[in-house]
Amino acid sequence: MIKNKRILVILLILLILIPLFTYAQYRNTAEQIKQSGTDDWRLLLQQQIVDQQNRLASSRIPEEWKTWAKINIEQQQYYLEHNINPAAPGAPTFLRKFIEQSSSLFLPLLVVVLASDIVSGEYVRGTIKLLLTRPVPRWKILLSKYIALLLGISLLLLLTAVIGYVISGIAFGYRGWSLPVLTGFQIQGDQLLTEHVRLIPQWKYIFMAFGLVWFSSIVVGTLSFMVSVLVRSTAAGIGILLAGIISGNLLMQMAPSWNILKYFAFTHLSLTDYLAGKPMMMEDMSFPFSLFILSIWALAALFISWITFVQKDILS
């Protein structure tokens, strides 16, 4: 099962890093107000649009980034036209931005830390023989560990939400759950489609974002579960998964035209990008496709874990 010490380590990481993220967001907002000389969100947003348009004039920017910037400018202009502040101060807004930005790297890394020794730890502690000599089918033992993993991941996201809300509220205030948020943006080529855009309260948006992050975290946890079954060394298992997650993020930025990346699980972790209407780094990616790829990887990992743990002579 998941050790209490590991939960405490993750809790400590959250208690250290979330205040740092909060402070960074606070300083960034204060710096923008200082440079523009106003706290009017409309003027600040207009300045961001101008800055991005100036960057587009540079010949050194890759075409992929130009497409991303153009779509982002169109979204910001849409917010201006409909008089909606996309960055209204408040703990709910911070929580929404934090969960969007941490879904592809920070949270998956915490999931790896949480799940890395759920099976391999039995080898390290020398308790695997005692565990398997009990009159309980191996698949039930494996199932109990997987259920513990699901509960642990759910607890991790709950702690992230509570700590993020409580700490950021000190700096930004605790209001903003009912603020309107736009969702439903669709991207076709380099065009932003707004036919299906609708307003929803921020609490609903955050709830949907956490649901998507929960799903992607379960996939990462399932892959970690498989590695923990296959690799008896916890350190080696962590290294394998960290390399996969980090390389997936780097390759998407460095080689977005490499089509084979679309079939790697770690390039589909940012499911919240679809909710926010952000352009994908790679072409021909869609929300159903990302769900399909993640589901296939998770099911394959479960199958491999079950075959290995149930049938292989793992006591030798």
QUIZI-V671051 format. One record per run of one state. SS is the DSSP state (H for helix, E for strand, L for the rest). FROM is the first residue (numbers start at 1). TO is the last residue. If there is no record, write none. Layout:
SS_FROM_TO, SS_FROM_TO
//
This chain:
L_1_3, H_4_36, L_37_40, H_41_56, L_57_62, H_63_81, L_82_90, H_91_102, L_103_105, H_106_115, L_116_119, H_120_125, L_126_127, H_128_132, L_133_137, H_138_172, L_173_179, E_180_183, L_184_185, E_186_188, L_189_190, E_191_193, L_194_197, E_198_201, H_202_230, L_231_233, H_234_254, L_255_258, H_259_263, L_264_264, H_265_267, L_268_271, H_272_276, L_277_286, H_287_311, L_312_316
//
